[in-house]
Amino acid sequence: MEGLFFNVNGGYIEGIVRGYRNTLLTGQNYGNLVQCETIDDVKLQLSPAYGDFLASLPPNPSTSSLANKTTDKLVAEFRYLQAQAVGTLAKFMEYLTYSYMIDNVALLITGTLHERDTRELLERCHPLGWFETMPVLCVATNIEELYNSVLIETPLAPYFKGSLSHQDLDELNIEIIRNTLYKNYLEDFYRFVTEHPELRGTPTSEVMSEVLEFEADRRAINITINSFGTELSKQDRKKLYPEFGGLYPEGTLMLSRADDLEGVSLAVSGNHDYKSYFDQVGMSGGASGVGNMSGGGGAESKSLEDMFYQKEMEISKTAFTRQFTHAVIYAWVKLREQEIRNITWIAECIAQNQKERIGNYISVF
Amino acid sequence: MSGAGDREAVFPTRQSLGLMKSKLKGAETGHSLLKRKSEALTKYYPRSILKPVTNAPLGDFEVGKSINPLYSSINPATEITRRIDEAKRKMGRVMQIAAFSLAEVTYAVGGDIGYQIQESAKQARFRVRTKQENVSGVFLPQFESYTTEGNNDFGLTGLGKGGQQVQRCRETYARAVETLVELASLQTAFVILDEVIKVVNRRVNAIEHVIIPRTENTIKYINSELDELDREEFYRLKKVKNNKLRDTEAKDKEAASKKRDSDKENVADDPGATDILGEQEDQDVIF
């Protein structure tokens, strides 16, 4: 049934996104990139996919400028899609931008807290997280003003409401604020895809709930692992876990009690995928083994974060097997982000002449 | 000879000879002391005697430049160059790893966290303290790094993702800074020692090649002048003696001839005088 009217509003965009998906770099492209000797070679290899955007780069560009240009292309395509989107799809795409907005707002809050000129910070903000009232945030000079008059006007206001007061902005670590916002955002997004009358029961809902549940689990696990050895208390940590997902509620409860990596692996043992990740990472490596591509020693073995990325990419890839769904846009954005990360990584390896671990990119096509 | 060499403008007197002799002695003591100091310093830093002093070592010492193989090729056994060489190589490695770990962070976090890190750092965790080391009277600053424990300002950075990488990157950079501090300490010592050794060697050379020869020349000059004076004096005395002798002789002669003349007169004027005496001897005087 859902396919009957989907194409009235979403057909064009879906077509476009599938087209974009086909321009993503394949394993063969990556194979070529890895062979490159200089950044210029990388640029040349990327020219079929990114031609116009890389053309303006000077010879031997820095890796960060390369990353910026590739991001520009993602942004330009995203903007185009957003301009075409109507109805629930438009709302869906707004939700996609919220995660970037959270990062931007966190950046601006940091700036305001330290009484910096926040105008300079606008350039550093992620373009996808740009919203119209963002420059207004710079008007606020103190944190109370920022909270009472400005943040309320932003699309993120519901995420602040109820969980963060303006005193919190002052006192809490910015990372806790960011993660609280992100938790609220994930929950809201999840509610949107599962409960919205037009999306309930559609493939969008199915695919997106899988994606978001995975994202929630990943965040919960990451927050737990990263909070070891910091002043973050267990109660505070528990507040940062999204209240849905494959691990919720038993897994997250156990996560909130975990003291070390073994506790985490015990907590996730109910889920086959995560359990196998932890088994692969091996507990022997200790804290250093779980990080992404642990430096030096564990060069060959994949790290936990690598495997999460890998899993995310696979979920995104399978999203394309479904039709009549908004989830392909989400999947495409994620795949594209990973691609940018991969390019940056390869370019970085080439620039720093550290070819041993150049193969650590994640390619699913 | 005394005229050919460089000498000080002194009057060749016995007093200045004494002065020069004490000066020479002082110069020799100073020379040996400075030489010993220079050797002690050179043990730390051997280069300035192996290379001409004009060879400025500062040029090779830009941080971040590639490692100069010169240090190891000069004398691998000497202390400071070997340590600098080691520190530089270590720095090269550590900085490479550090830069790479930053790349890992960028990959894991998927964005720029620089600003956030800068803002959340409130207190210095990594600190440097200095102390002084005394190497034969030269004060060398020593930098010593230490970390203040329990100061982890951005421990929560990357909580959602990439936190492990951020922490590891921080550790790697802390090691890199440690190496930099070590290197800075060595290089400052190197520069100061270089300066001091240059000055000391210049002094040693000045004493050895200028002051001592000049003083010796002066002494020789004074000696020769004094000898000359002695000889002159001797000759003069001899001459005076001769003159005196001659004068005396002349006088004697004159006196003799005078006497002879007067004798003749006496003989002529009073011929019976002796006879009188002779007669008196012969006479018995009875009172």
Chai-1 contact restraints between the chains, C-beta under 6 A:
chainA,res_idxA,chainB,res_idxB,connection_type,confidence,min_distance_angstrom,max_distance_angstrom,comment,restraint_id
A,T110,B,Q116,contact,1.0,0.0,6.0,A-B,restraint_1
A,T110,B,E119,contact,1.0,0.0,6.0,A-B,restraint_2
A,H114,B,E119,contact,1.0,0.0,6.0,A-B,restraint_3
A,R124,B,Y115,contact,1.0,0.0,6.0,A-B,restraint_4
A,N173,B,L156,contact,1.0,0.0,6.0,A-B,restraint_5
A,E175,B,L156,contact,1.0,0.0,6.0,A-B,restraint_6
A,E175,B,T157,contact,1.0,0.0,6.0,A-B,restraint_7
A,E175,B,L159,contact,1.0,0.0,6.0,A-B,restraint_8
A,N179,B,L159,contact,1.0,0.0,6.0,A-B,restraint_9
A,N179,B,G160,contact,1.0,0.0,6.0,A-B,restraint_10
A,R219,B,G160,contact,1.0,0.0,6.0,A-B,restraint_11
A,N222,B,K161,contact,1.0,0.0,6.0,A-B,restraint_12
A,I223,B,L159,contact,1.0,0.0,6.0,A-B,restraint_13
A,N226,B,L159,contact,1.0,0.0,6.0,A-B,restraint_14
A,N226,B,G163,contact,1.0,0.0,6.0,A-B,restraint_15
A,T230,B,G155,contact,1.0,0.0,6.0,A-B,restraint_16
A,T230,B,L156,contact,1.0,0.0,6.0,A-B,restraint_17
A,G291,B,Q164,contact,1.0,0.0,6.0,A-B,restraint_18
A,G291,B,Q165,contact,1.0,0.0,6.0,A-B,restraint_19
A,N292,B,A108,contact,1.0,0.0,6.0,A-B,restraint_20
A,N292,B,Q165,contact,1.0,0.0,6.0,A-B,restraint_21
A,M293,B,E104,contact,1.0,0.0,6.0,A-B,restraint_22
A,G295,B,S101,contact,1.0,0.0,6.0,A-B,restraint_23
A,G295,B,R168,contact,1.0,0.0,6.0,A-B,restraint_24
A,E305,B,A108,contact,1.0,0.0,6.0,A-B,restraint_25
A,R341,B,Y107,contact,1.0,0.0,6.0,A-B,restraint_26
A,R341,B,G110,contact,1.0,0.0,6.0,A-B,restraint_27
A,W345,B,Y107,contact,1.0,0.0,6.0,A-B,restraint_28
A,E348,B,A103,contact,1.0,0.0,6.0,A-B,restraint_29
A,Q352,B,A99,contact,1.0,0.0,6.0,A-B,restraint_30
A,Q352,B,F100,contact,1.0,0.0,6.0,A-B,restraint_31
A,Q354,B,F100,contact,1.0,0.0,6.0,A-B,restraint_32
